[in-house]
Amino acid sequence: MIKVSVMYPNSEGVKFDTEYYKNTHLPMVQKLVGSALKDLELDLGIGGRAPGEATPYVAIAHLKFDDVASFQAAFGLHAVTFADDVKNYSNVQGKIQISDLVSF
C-alpha cells in the first residue's frame, strides 16, 4: 500500500478555503479516481512545534492506493481537472509526496 500526500505549505498571504476543499474538491477526487482510492484522510493544520508557532502546512490530504501503478492510472486521467480546480480553493500549489506505508 502507498500513501500519496498532497501538502499545502503555509506562509504569509496563503489563502485556503477549507470548506470548498472538504466539500467539493476532495469528493470530486474520490468520485473520479473511483475504487482505486482505498482511503482518504485530511489533516488541517492548527499549530507548529512551539506554542503560537504557525503551522507549516494549512492542509495535507492523504490518499491511499494499492501501489504506484494504480495511483498513476486513476489519478493521471484526471490530473488536469484536479489542477484546474486549485484556483477555487487556494493560491498555493500542493506539494506531492508518494510514500511506501510500513506497519510495525
PAZAZA-835472 format. One record per residue (C-alpha): residue in one letter; x, y, z. Coordinates in Angstrom, 2 decimals, padded with zeros to 5 digits. Each point is the difference from the previous one (the first is absolute). Example, Ala and Ser with C-alpha at 12.3 -4.5 7.8 and 13.67 -1.06 7.14 Angstrom:
<sites>
SITE aa       X       Y       Z
SITE  A  012.30 -004.50  007.80
SITE  S  001.37  003.44 -000.66
</sites>
This chain:
<sites>
SITE aa       X       Y       Z
SITE  M  000.00  000.00  000.00
SITE  I  001.19  003.52 -000.77
SITE  K -001.04  003.40  001.29
SITE  V -000.11  003.08 -002.19
SITE  S  000.22  003.13  002.13
SITE  V -000.99  003.35 -001.50
SITE  M  001.41  002.68  002.30
SITE  Y -000.96  003.66 -000.23
SITE  P  002.81  002.13  001.49
SITE  N -000.88  002.85  002.31
SITE  S  001.55  003.45 -000.30
SITE  E -001.05  003.61  000.20
SITE  G -002.76  000.73 -002.49
SITE  V -001.06 -003.63 -000.54
SITE  K -003.71 -000.41 -000.59
SITE  F -001.68 -003.35  000.46
SITE  D -003.76 -000.60 -000.06
SITE  T -000.34 -003.01  002.29
SITE  E -003.74 -000.40 -000.56
SITE  Y  000.35 -000.09 -003.79
SITE  Y  002.91 -002.44  000.25
SITE  K -001.91 -002.34  002.39
SITE  N -003.42  000.23 -001.62
SITE  T  000.76  000.42 -003.71
SITE  H  003.59 -000.76 -001.02
SITE  L  000.65 -003.19  001.98
SITE  P -003.41 -001.54 -000.85
SITE  M  000.77  000.72 -003.68
SITE  V  003.36 -001.78  000.37
SITE  Q -001.70 -002.97  001.71
SITE  K -002.60 -000.27 -002.75
SITE  L  002.45  000.28 -002.91
SITE  V  002.69 -002.39  001.27
SITE  G -002.66 -002.49  001.07
SITE  S  000.78 -003.30  001.64
SITE  A  003.76  000.41 -000.48
SITE  L -000.14  002.35  003.01
SITE  K  000.07 -002.16  003.13
SITE  D -000.11  002.71  002.67
SITE  L  000.03  003.79  000.31
SITE  E  000.93  002.10  003.00
SITE  L  000.29  003.76  000.41
SITE  D  002.27  001.73  002.51
SITE  L -000.78  003.66  000.68
SITE  G  002.93  001.83  001.58
SITE  I -000.63  001.62  003.37
SITE  G  003.52  000.76  001.23
SITE  G  003.71 -000.53 -000.27
SITE  R  002.57 -001.53  002.31
SITE  A  000.01  002.77  002.60
SITE  P -002.98  001.77  001.58
SITE  G -001.18  002.81 -002.25
SITE  E  002.12 -001.17 -002.95
SITE  A -001.79 -000.07 -003.35
SITE  T -000.77 -003.37 -001.53
SITE  P  002.41 -000.94 -002.82
SITE  Y -002.89 -001.27 -002.15
SITE  V -003.56  001.35 -000.14
SITE  A -001.27 -003.41 -001.12
SITE  I  001.29 -003.43 -000.93
SITE  A -002.12 -002.56 -001.85
SITE  H  001.08 -003.64  000.25
SITE  L -001.24 -002.33 -002.71
SITE  K  000.71 -003.73  000.19
SITE  F  000.33 -002.30 -003.00
SITE  D  001.12 -003.60 -000.46
SITE  D  003.13  001.04 -001.90
SITE  V  001.56  002.76 -002.09
SITE  A -001.34 -001.47 -003.25
SITE  S -003.62  000.09  001.21
SITE  F  000.47  003.58  001.25
SITE  Q  001.48  001.12 -003.31
SITE  A -002.70 -001.71 -002.04
SITE  A -002.88  001.44  002.05
SITE  F  001.40  003.43  000.74
SITE  G  001.78  000.68 -003.26
SITE  L -003.19 -000.06 -002.04
SITE  H -001.33  002.93  002.02
SITE  A  003.16  001.92  000.94
SITE  V -000.93  003.02 -002.14
SITE  T -003.48  000.17  001.54
SITE  F  001.44 -000.16  003.51
SITE  A  002.63  002.65 -000.77
SITE  D -002.55  002.31 -001.61
SITE  D -002.13 -000.10  003.16
SITE  V  002.78  001.29  002.29
SITE  K -000.87  003.62 -000.82
SITE  N -003.40 -000.58  001.62
SITE  Y  001.45 -000.68  003.45
SITE  S  003.60  001.21  000.25
SITE  N  002.67  002.32 -001.32
SITE  V  002.75 -002.56  000.68
SITE  Q  000.80 -003.24 -001.80
SITE  G  000.15 -003.19  002.02
SITE  K  003.22 -001.95  000.28
SITE  I -000.40 -003.72 -000.65
SITE  Q  001.89 -002.79  001.74
SITE  I -000.54 -003.69 -000.70
SITE  S  000.90 -002.21  002.93
SITE  D  000.23 -003.72  000.58
SITE  L -002.05 -000.88  003.09
SITE  V  001.88 -002.07  002.54
SITE  S -001.87 -001.58  002.91
SITE  F  001.59 -000.98  003.30
</sites>
